[in-house]
């Protein structure tokens, strides 16, 4: 995939009158709270069975996320041509898009509801922003969505919608998707990107989850951490020139979801770490949230 720059954009000043309340109902009377935006490095599917520091960190995030009406997620594991597809079923199935794992992995369930009317609203917002989109009734949630959500929102009560990455997407295009959906945060919709800060399966030490971190992976991860800490989101456009970028991401699909989250950023957001660390020597599990 070719990656180009992320444009700095003006923050949208208003929220569409209907918003989520218009398509999902007003819900309980609560003080309006802007939902976070979340980037998750989802790592191996096996994290679904883990109970260590990483799933614990996701659980702490979920517990502190406040009232969330719905989740809209872009995952590295779904790309579509021509138009961006959006899951639009009331009961999205799980996609077990991995092979050769223990049988227990294929018995896992995450029965979160969908939200077809909200999905159509997402389609409308993307299309209005110049990103052709369409509802998808057949496709379910891949492991880049349901594995981290099993830990962050284990009761599976919050409706989940998945949005595909455009094939051959650029960072600017994915950031524009986040920008188009950013007003939904003010209506209690949590926007999430799921990928990986460092993701090169050819360099993963599958034999040891606690393997020593390889220097090249640590260097790229530190570059990303520095850009995030400085809120230099536009500076992240130069990721191809970052230290060891070709090793960190031989292809860009696990990197691009970060721009969905950064495109949804508000000036008043605080960047808060959710998890920092590595699995299997090279998989950076760095995850963070943007909160007002």
C-alpha positions in Angstrom: 0.0 0.0 0.0 1.2 3.5 -0.8 1.2 5.8 2.3 1.0 9.6 1.9 0.5 12.4 4.2 -2.1 13.3 6.8 -3.6 16.7 6.3 -4.1 19.0 9.3 -7.8 19.8 9.4 -10.1 22.2 11.2 -12.2 20.6 13.9 -15.9 20.3 12.9 -17.9 22.8 14.9 -21.3 21.0 15.1 -22.9 17.7 15.4 -25.6 16.7 13.0 -29.0 17.3 14.6 -30.1 13.7 14.5 -26.9 12.1 15.6 -26.9 8.8 17.4 -29.9 9.8 19.5 -31.9 10.1 16.3 -31.1 6.6 15.1 -30.7 4.7 18.4 -33.1 6.5 20.6 -32.2 8.9 23.4 -31.4 6.2 26.0 -31.2 7.0 29.7 -31.0 10.6 30.7 -27.4 11.2 31.5 -25.0 14.1 31.2 -23.6 14.3 27.7 -20.0 13.0 27.7 -17.7 12.8 24.7 -16.7 9.2 24.1 -13.0 8.4 23.8 -11.2 7.4 20.6 -9.1 4.3 21.1 -6.2 2.8 19.2 -5.4 -0.9 20.0 -2.5 -2.9 18.9 -4.3 -6.3 19.0 -1.3 -8.6 18.6 -1.9 -12.4 18.3 -5.4 -13.8 18.3 -4.3 -15.8 21.3 -4.5 -12.7 23.5 -8.2 -13.6 23.6 -7.3 -16.4 26.1 -4.8 -14.3 28.1 -5.2 -12.9 31.6 -2.0 -11.0 31.9 -1.1 -7.3 31.9 -2.4 -6.5 28.3 -6.0 -7.8 28.7 -6.0 -6.2 32.2 -5.1 -2.9 30.7 -7.9 -3.1 28.2 -10.4 -4.0 30.9 -9.3 -1.0 32.9 -9.9 1.2 29.9 -13.3 -0.3 29.3 -14.3 0.2 32.9 -13.3 3.9 32.8 -14.6 4.7 29.3 -17.9 6.2 30.6 -21.3 5.6 29.1 -20.7 4.3 25.6 -23.7 3.9 23.3 -21.9 2.1 20.4 -18.5 1.2 19.1 -17.4 1.9 15.5 -14.2 0.0 14.7 -11.7 0.0 11.8 -9.6 -3.2 11.8 -6.5 -4.1 9.8 -8.2 -7.3 8.8 -10.9 -6.0 6.5 -10.3 -4.1 3.3 -12.8 -3.5 0.5 -12.4 -2.1 -3.0 -14.4 0.7 -4.6 -16.6 1.5 -1.6 -16.0 1.3 2.1 -18.2 -1.5 3.6 -19.9 -1.1 7.0 -21.4 -4.0 8.9 -25.2 -3.4 9.0 -26.7 -6.4 10.7 -28.5 -6.6 14.0 -26.5 -9.6 15.2 -23.0 -9.6 13.6 -21.3 -13.1 13.6 -17.7 -13.6 14.4 -15.1 -14.1 11.7 -12.4 -16.6 12.8 -9.9 -15.3 10.4 -6.9 -17.3 11.6 -5.7 -20.8 11.1 -3.9 -23.5 13.1 -4.8 -22.2 16.5 -6.1 -24.3 19.5 -9.7 -25.5 19.2 -10.6 -23.3 22.1 -10.1 -20.3 20.0 -12.9 -21.3 17.6 -15.3 -21.9 20.4 -15.0 -18.3 21.7 -18.1 -16.1 21.3 -18.7 -12.4 21.6 -22.4 -11.9 21.0 -22.4 -8.1 20.8 -25.4 -6.6 19.0 -25.1 -4.6 15.8 -26.9 -1.3 15.1 -28.1 -1.3 11.5 -29.6 2.2 11.7 -26.4 3.7 13.1 -24.5 1.8 10.4 -26.6 3.6 7.7 -25.8 6.9 9.5 -22.1 6.0 9.3 -22.5 5.2 5.6 -24.1 8.6 5.0 -21.5 10.5 6.9 -18.6 8.8 5.0 -20.3 9.3 1.7 -21.0 13.0 2.4 -17.3 13.4 3.2 -16.4 12.0 -0.3 -15.7 8.5 0.8 -18.1 6.2 -1.0 -19.6 3.7 1.5 -22.2 1.0 1.6 -23.9 -1.2 4.2 -22.9 -4.8 4.4 -25.4 -7.3 5.7 -23.4 -10.5 5.5 -20.0 -9.8 7.0 -19.2 -10.2 10.7 -16.6 -8.9 13.1 -13.0 -10.1 12.6 -10.5 -10.9 15.3 -9.0 -7.4 15.2 -12.4 -6.3 16.6 -13.7 -9.0 18.8 -10.5 -10.1 20.5 -9.7 -6.8 22.1 -13.3 -6.1 22.8 -13.7 -9.3 24.7 -11.3 -7.8 27.3 -12.4 -4.1 27.1 -16.2 -4.7 27.1 -16.5 -8.4 28.2 -20.3 -8.3 28.7 -20.8 -7.7 24.9 -23.7 -5.4 25.5 -22.5 -2.4 23.5 -23.5 -2.4 19.8 -20.5 -2.9 17.5 -20.1 -1.7 13.9 -17.1 -2.5 11.8 -15.9 -0.2 9.0 -13.6 -1.6 6.3 -10.3 0.0 5.3 -10.4 1.2 1.7 -8.1 -1.0 -0.5 -4.9 0.9 -1.3 -5.8 3.5 1.4 -3.5 6.3 2.3 -3.1 7.8 5.8 -4.9 10.9 4.6 -7.9 8.9 3.5 -8.1 6.9 6.7 -7.7 10.1 8.7 -10.6 11.6 6.7 -12.7 8.7 7.7 -12.0 9.5 11.4 -12.7 13.1 10.8 -16.1 12.4 9.1 -17.2 10.2 12.1 -15.7 12.4 14.8 -19.0 14.2 15.6 -20.3 10.8 16.8 -18.0 10.9 19.8 -20.2 13.7 21.2 -23.1 11.3 21.0 -21.4 8.6 23.0 -20.0 6.5 20.1 -16.5 5.3 20.8 -14.3 5.2 17.6 -11.6 2.6 17.6 -8.7 1.6 15.3 -7.3 -1.9 15.7 -3.9 -2.7 14.2 -0.4 -2.7 15.5 2.4 -0.2 16.0 5.0 -2.8 14.9 3.7 -5.7 12.9 6.1 -8.0 10.9 5.0 -11.6 11.1 8.3 -12.8 9.5 10.2 -11.4 12.5 7.9 -12.6 15.3 9.3 -15.0 17.8 6.3 -17.3 18.0 8.1 -19.7 20.5 8.3 -17.1 23.3 5.7 -14.4 24.2 8.3 -12.9 26.6 11.2 -12.9 24.1 13.6 -10.0 24.3 12.6 -7.0 22.3 14.6 -6.7 19.0 16.3 -3.3 18.8 14.8 -2.3 15.4 11.3 -2.8 16.7 12.0 -0.9 19.9 13.4 2.0 17.8 10.4 2.3 15.6 8.0 2.0 18.6 10.0 4.8 20.4 9.7 7.0 17.3 5.9 6.6 17.3 5.7 7.2 21.1 7.6 10.4 20.7 5.4 11.7 17.9 2.3 10.9 19.9 3.6 12.5 23.1 4.3 15.7 21.1 0.9 15.5 19.6 2.7 15.7 16.2 -0.1 13.8 14.4 0.9 15.4 11.1 4.5 14.4 11.7 3.4 10.8 11.7 2.8 11.2 8.0 6.5 10.7 7.5 6.4 7.2 8.9 8.0 5.7 5.9 11.1 7.7 6.8 11.1 6.6 10.4 13.8 4.3 11.8 13.3 0.7 10.5 9.9 1.5 9.0 10.2 -1.2 6.3 10.9 -3.8 9.0 8.1 -2.5 11.3 5.5 -2.6 8.5 6.3 -4.6 5.3 2.7 -3.8 4.4 0.6 -0.9 5.9 -2.7 -2.5 6.8 -1.8 -2.8 10.5 -0.5 0.7 10.7 -3.3 2.6 8.9 -6.0 2.2 11.6 -4.0 4.6 13.8 -5.0 7.4 11.4 -8.7 6.7 11.9 -8.2 7.5 15.6 -6.0 10.5 15.0 -8.4 11.9 12.4 -11.1 11.8 15.1 -9.0 13.8 17.6 -10.4 17.0 19.2 -8.2 19.9 20.3 -9.1 19.3 23.9 -8.2 15.6 23.9 -5.6 14.3 26.2 -3.6 11.3 24.9 -3.5 8.6 27.6 -1.5 5.4 27.4 -3.6 2.2 27.7 -0.7 -0.3 27.3 3.0 -0.2 26.5 5.1 -3.2 25.8 6.0 -6.0 23.4 4.9 -9.6 22.8 7.0 -12.2 21.0 10.0 -9.9 20.6 8.7 -7.7 17.9 4.9 -7.1 18.3 4.5 -3.7 19.9 1.2 -3.8 21.8 1.2 0.0 22.3 -2.4 1.2 22.7 -3.7 4.6 23.6 -6.8 6.6 24.0 -7.8 10.2 23.2 -10.1 11.6 25.9 -11.6 15.1 26.5 
